[in-house]
């Protein structure tokens, strides 16, 4: 089997996109091709390999065993090709080119505004922007399908470099008629009779709330899992329960008086936004410039936007907080490099 002559990189690219979507029609939309063109390329790839790559179950495409194995290798090949492209782009100016940025869903309330500001300053840069939960971003990093990721916790299971971007507080919100709405500095155990609304497993917010439960030896009366921050906020407003959420997802609701922020001991839970990339990845000048822009602008923007809802950091918390220099490079101790996968 001489695959070098039998298949093309374009076929592999189409296959990688199709393998992540439920239908060839969706893949065609993303690739800006016709559905017959996508089907033909997949068919030619299957003929070259001599194996079926997809099967249709309940009107949805699923990968065969051969498809699963090819998906792993093809994603890496396409990632390597993108690295070649980035290496060539690195010979040009940092104010042009292409970058892929992925963010967790909790960052969608501030990252697009910063991206818009970046695009105003660097109009020639093509920013490819995607959103997913933490698990999705880990897969994109692992497959080299994104240049930079903005998330809460850098992944210890991958060889990544993470730089602290901004303070990331989490608070407990409740419906306006909650009996503890006006209480001051009460213990989490006072909410033991409440239903807690949680994000899905694999999300960073879910990991934060589970850590809080363990830390306080706390078991709520009931937990309900919902698939997005927006759904959780609507459910809290409807009186279904309370929830721990990133403060950066709550600006509109708190300013409108649609939700109550409870004054629970130990909150806000202080976390840190991180900007992450594979340690082994050679960042183009465009990526380096974008990272520097985010490091310089994210914290001041968030501090201004959410100052009304946060107490000032205590001296102890301020000392523990990772710092970045004005130039955007992490100060000693501020940059975390996770090399587990590389060792």
C-alpha positions as CSV (number, residue, x, y, z in Angstrom):
1,X,0.0,0.0,0.0
2,X,1.7,3.2,-1.2
3,X,-0.2,5.8,0.7
4,X,2.1,8.7,-0.3
5,X,0.7,8.4,-3.8
6,X,-2.8,7.2,-2.9
7,X,-4.0,10.0,-0.6
8,X,-3.6,13.7,-0.2
9,X,-3.3,16.2,2.7
10,X,-6.6,17.8,1.6
11,X,-8.3,14.4,2.1
12,X,-6.8,14.1,5.5
13,X,-7.9,17.6,6.4
14,X,-11.5,16.9,5.3
15,X,-11.5,13.6,7.2
16,X,-10.3,15.3,10.4
17,X,-13.1,17.9,10.2
18,X,-15.7,15.3,9.3
19,X,-14.6,13.0,12.2
20,X,-15.5,15.7,14.7
21,X,-19.0,16.5,13.3
22,X,-22.2,14.5,13.2
23,X,-22.7,14.7,9.4
24,X,-20.9,15.4,6.1
25,X,-23.3,18.3,5.6
26,X,-21.9,20.0,8.8
27,X,-18.4,19.3,7.6
28,X,-19.2,20.8,4.2
29,X,-20.4,24.0,5.9
30,X,-17.3,24.3,8.0
31,X,-15.0,23.7,5.0
32,X,-17.1,25.9,2.6
33,X,-17.5,22.9,0.2
34,X,-20.5,21.1,-1.2
35,X,-21.6,18.0,0.6
36,X,-21.0,15.8,-2.6
37,X,-17.4,17.2,-2.7
38,X,-16.8,16.1,1.0
39,X,-18.4,12.7,0.4
40,X,-16.3,12.1,-2.7
41,X,-13.0,13.0,-0.9
42,X,-13.9,10.6,2.0
43,X,-14.9,7.9,-0.5
44,X,-11.5,8.2,-2.3
45,X,-9.7,8.1,1.0
46,X,-11.6,4.9,2.0
47,X,-10.7,3.4,-1.4
48,X,-7.0,4.2,-0.9
49,X,-7.0,2.6,2.5
50,X,-9.2,-0.3,1.6
51,X,-11.3,0.2,4.8
52,X,-14.5,2.0,5.7
53,X,-13.9,5.0,8.0
54,X,-17.5,5.9,8.9
55,X,-20.8,4.2,9.5
56,X,-24.2,5.8,9.9
57,X,-26.2,5.0,13.0
58,X,-29.5,6.7,13.8
59,X,-28.8,9.4,11.1
60,X,-25.5,10.3,12.7
61,X,-22.0,9.5,11.5
62,X,-19.7,7.5,13.7
63,X,-16.2,6.4,13.2
64,X,-15.3,2.8,12.6
65,X,-12.2,1.3,14.3
66,X,-10.2,2.2,11.3
67,X,-11.6,5.7,11.4
68,X,-10.7,6.1,15.1
69,X,-7.1,5.1,14.5
70,X,-6.8,7.3,11.4
71,X,-8.2,10.2,13.3
72,X,-5.4,10.1,15.8
73,X,-2.7,10.0,13.2
74,X,-4.4,12.4,10.7
75,X,-4.8,15.1,13.4
76,X,-1.2,15.0,14.2
77,X,-0.2,15.2,10.5
78,X,-2.4,18.2,10.0
79,X,-1.0,19.7,13.2
80,X,2.6,19.2,11.9
81,X,1.6,20.9,8.6
82,X,0.2,23.8,10.5
83,X,3.6,24.0,12.4
84,X,5.3,24.2,9.0
85,X,3.0,27.0,8.0
86,X,3.6,28.8,11.3
87,X,7.4,28.4,10.9
88,X,7.2,30.0,7.5
89,X,4.9,32.8,8.9
90,X,7.5,33.5,11.6
91,X,9.7,34.9,9.0
92,X,7.2,37.8,8.5
93,X,6.1,40.6,10.7
94,X,4.1,40.0,13.9
95,X,1.3,42.2,12.7
96,X,0.0,39.7,10.1
97,X,-0.6,36.0,9.8
98,X,-3.0,33.6,11.4
99,X,-3.5,32.5,15.0
100,X,-5.9,29.9,16.6
101,X,-7.1,30.9,20.0
102,X,-9.4,28.6,22.2
103,X,-11.1,29.7,25.4
104,X,-13.2,27.9,28.0
105,X,-16.9,29.0,28.0
106,X,-16.5,31.0,31.2
107,X,-14.2,33.3,29.4
108,X,-16.7,34.2,26.7
109,X,-18.0,37.2,28.7
110,X,-14.6,39.0,28.5
111,X,-12.3,37.4,25.9
112,X,-14.3,38.5,22.8
113,X,-14.0,42.2,24.0
114,X,-10.3,41.9,24.3
115,X,-10.1,40.1,20.9
116,X,-12.0,43.0,19.4
117,X,-9.5,45.4,20.8
118,X,-6.7,43.3,19.5
119,X,-8.2,43.2,16.1
120,X,-8.5,47.0,16.0
121,X,-4.8,47.3,16.7
122,X,-3.8,44.3,14.4
123,X,-6.3,44.3,11.6
124,X,-4.2,42.1,9.3
125,X,-4.1,39.2,11.8
126,X,-6.7,36.4,11.1
127,X,-7.8,35.2,14.6
128,X,-9.5,31.8,14.5
129,X,-11.5,31.7,17.7
130,X,-13.2,28.6,19.3
131,X,-15.0,27.9,22.6
132,X,-15.3,24.7,24.5
133,X,-15.1,23.3,28.0
134,X,-11.8,22.4,29.6
135,X,-11.8,18.9,28.2
136,X,-12.3,20.2,24.7
137,X,-9.4,22.6,25.1
138,X,-7.1,19.9,26.3
139,X,-7.9,17.8,23.2
140,X,-7.2,20.8,21.0
141,X,-3.9,21.4,22.7
142,X,-2.9,17.8,22.5
143,X,-3.8,17.6,18.8
144,X,-1.9,20.8,18.1
145,X,-5.1,22.2,16.8
146,X,-4.9,25.5,18.7
147,X,-2.0,27.9,19.3
148,X,-3.1,29.4,22.6
149,X,-5.7,28.4,25.1
150,X,-7.3,30.6,27.8
151,X,-8.4,28.5,30.8
152,X,-8.4,28.3,34.6
153,X,-6.1,25.4,35.3
154,X,-3.1,24.5,33.2
155,X,-3.2,20.7,32.4
156,X,-0.5,18.8,34.3
157,X,-1.0,15.8,32.0
158,X,0.4,17.7,29.0
159,X,3.7,19.4,28.4
160,X,2.5,23.0,28.5
161,X,3.7,26.5,29.5
162,X,1.1,28.6,31.3
163,X,1.3,32.3,32.2
164,X,-1.0,34.0,34.7
165,X,-3.4,36.3,32.9
166,X,-5.7,37.7,35.5
167,X,-7.5,37.2,38.8
168,X,-10.4,34.7,38.4
169,X,-12.9,34.8,41.3
170,X,-15.8,32.4,41.7
171,X,-18.9,33.3,43.8
172,X,-22.0,31.6,44.9
173,X,-25.2,33.0,43.4
174,X,-28.8,32.4,44.5
175,X,-32.4,33.5,43.5
176,X,-33.4,36.9,44.8
177,X,-35.8,35.3,47.3
178,X,-33.2,33.1,49.0
179,X,-33.4,33.4,52.8
180,X,-29.7,34.0,53.2
181,X,-29.6,36.8,50.5
182,X,-28.8,39.5,53.1
183,X,-26.8,37.4,55.5
184,X,-23.2,38.3,56.2
185,X,-20.2,35.9,56.2
186,X,-22.0,32.6,56.9
187,X,-20.6,29.1,56.5
188,X,-21.1,27.0,53.5
189,X,-22.8,24.4,55.7
190,X,-25.8,26.8,55.9
191,X,-26.5,25.8,52.3
192,X,-26.6,22.1,53.0
193,X,-30.4,22.0,52.4
194,X,-30.1,23.7,49.0
195,X,-29.9,22.2,45.5
196,X,-26.5,23.0,43.9
197,X,-26.6,23.4,40.1
198,X,-23.3,22.2,38.5
199,X,-21.6,22.3,35.1
200,X,-20.9,19.0,33.3
201,X,-18.0,16.8,34.2
202,X,-14.9,17.9,32.3
203,X,-15.6,21.6,32.8
204,X,-13.2,23.8,34.9
205,X,-16.1,25.2,36.9
206,X,-17.2,21.7,37.9
207,X,-13.7,21.0,39.1
208,X,-13.6,24.2,41.2
209,X,-17.0,23.4,42.9
210,X,-16.0,19.8,43.6
211,X,-12.8,21.0,45.2
212,X,-14.8,23.4,47.4
213,X,-17.1,20.6,48.5
214,X,-14.1,18.4,49.5
215,X,-12.3,21.2,51.2
216,X,-15.3,22.0,53.4
217,X,-16.5,18.4,53.8
218,X,-19.7,19.6,52.3
219,X,-22.5,17.5,50.8
220,X,-25.5,19.4,49.4
221,X,-29.0,18.0,49.6
222,X,-29.1,17.6,45.9
223,X,-27.0,18.2,42.8
224,X,-28.3,18.9,39.3
225,X,-26.0,19.0,36.3
226,X,-26.6,21.5,33.5
227,X,-24.7,22.0,30.3
228,X,-23.8,25.7,30.3
229,X,-23.3,28.7,32.4
230,X,-26.2,30.4,30.7
231,X,-28.6,27.5,31.5
232,X,-27.4,27.5,35.1
233,X,-28.0,31.2,35.5
234,X,-31.5,30.9,34.1
235,X,-32.2,28.0,36.5
236,X,-31.0,29.9,39.5
237,X,-33.2,32.9,38.6
238,X,-36.1,30.4,38.3
239,X,-35.5,29.2,41.9
240,X,-34.1,25.7,41.1
241,X,-31.1,26.1,43.4
242,X,-27.8,27.9,44.0
243,X,-24.5,27.6,42.1
244,X,-20.9,28.5,42.2
245,X,-19.9,30.3,39.0
246,X,-17.1,32.4,37.7
247,X,-17.8,36.1,38.6
248,X,-16.8,36.9,35.0
249,X,-20.0,35.2,33.7
250,X,-22.3,37.2,36.0
251,X,-21.8,40.9,35.1
252,X,-25.1,41.5,33.4
253,X,-27.3,39.6,35.9
254,X,-25.7,41.2,39.0
255,X,-25.9,44.7,37.5
256,X,-29.6,44.1,36.6
257,X,-30.4,42.8,40.0
258,X,-31.5,39.4,38.6
259,X,-29.3,37.3,40.9
260,X,-28.1,37.5,44.5
261,X,-24.4,37.0,45.3
262,X,-24.2,35.2,48.7
263,X,-21.6,36.3,51.2
264,X,-20.3,32.8,52.1
265,X,-17.1,32.4,54.2
266,X,-14.2,31.5,51.9
267,X,-15.7,33.3,48.8
268,X,-14.9,34.6,46.4
269,X,-12.8,31.6,45.6
270,X,-9.7,33.1,44.0
271,X,-8.4,31.3,40.9
272,X,-6.2,32.6,38.1
273,X,-6.9,32.8,34.4
274,X,-4.0,31.3,32.5
275,X,-2.8,31.6,28.8
276,X,-1.5,28.2,27.8
277,X,0.5,26.7,24.9
278,X,2.4,23.5,24.3
279,X,5.9,23.8,25.5
280,X,7.2,22.0,22.5
281,X,5.3,24.4,20.1
282,X,7.3,27.1,18.4
283,X,5.1,30.2,18.7
284,X,5.1,32.5,15.7
285,X,5.9,36.2,16.2
286,X,2.1,36.8,15.7
287,X,1.3,34.4,18.6
288,X,3.9,36.0,20.8
289,X,2.5,39.4,20.1
290,X,-1.0,38.3,20.8
291,X,0.0,36.6,24.1
292,X,1.8,39.8,25.2
293,X,-1.3,41.9,24.3
294,X,-3.5,39.6,26.5
295,X,-1.0,39.7,29.4
296,X,-0.9,43.5,29.3
297,X,-4.7,44.1,28.8
298,X,-6.7,41.3,30.4
299,X,-6.1,42.1,34.1
300,X,-6.7,45.9,33.9
301,X,-9.9,45.3,31.9
302,X,-11.3,42.7,34.3
303,X,-10.4,44.8,37.4
304,X,-12.3,47.8,36.0
305,X,-15.3,45.7,34.8
306,X,-15.8,43.8,38.1
307,X,-14.5,46.2,40.8
308,X,-18.0,46.8,42.1
309,X,-18.5,43.2,43.0
310,X,-15.2,42.3,44.7
311,X,-13.5,43.2,47.9
312,X,-9.8,44.2,47.6
313,X,-7.4,41.3,47.9
314,X,-6.1,40.6,51.4
315,X,-2.3,41.1,51.8
316,X,-1.9,37.3,52.1
317,X,-3.9,36.7,48.9
318,X,-2.0,39.4,47.1
319,X,1.3,37.7,48.0
320,X,0.1,34.4,46.8
321,X,-1.1,35.8,43.5
322,X,1.0,35.2,40.4
323,X,2.4,38.4,39.0
324,X,3.3,39.5,35.5
325,X,5.6,42.3,34.4
326,X,4.3,45.3,32.5
327,X,6.0,43.8,29.4
328,X,3.8,40.8,29.7
329,X,6.5,38.2,30.6
330,X,5.9,36.3,33.8
331,X,8.1,37.3,36.7
332,X,10.2,34.6,38.4
333,X,7.7,32.1,39.9
334,X,4.8,33.5,37.8
335,X,5.1,31.2,34.8
336,X,4.2,27.6,35.3
337,X,5.5,24.9,33.0
338,X,3.9,21.5,33.1
339,X,6.3,18.9,31.5
340,X,4.6,15.7,32.6
341,X,3.9,14.5,29.1
342,X,7.3,15.5,27.9
343,X,9.3,13.6,30.5
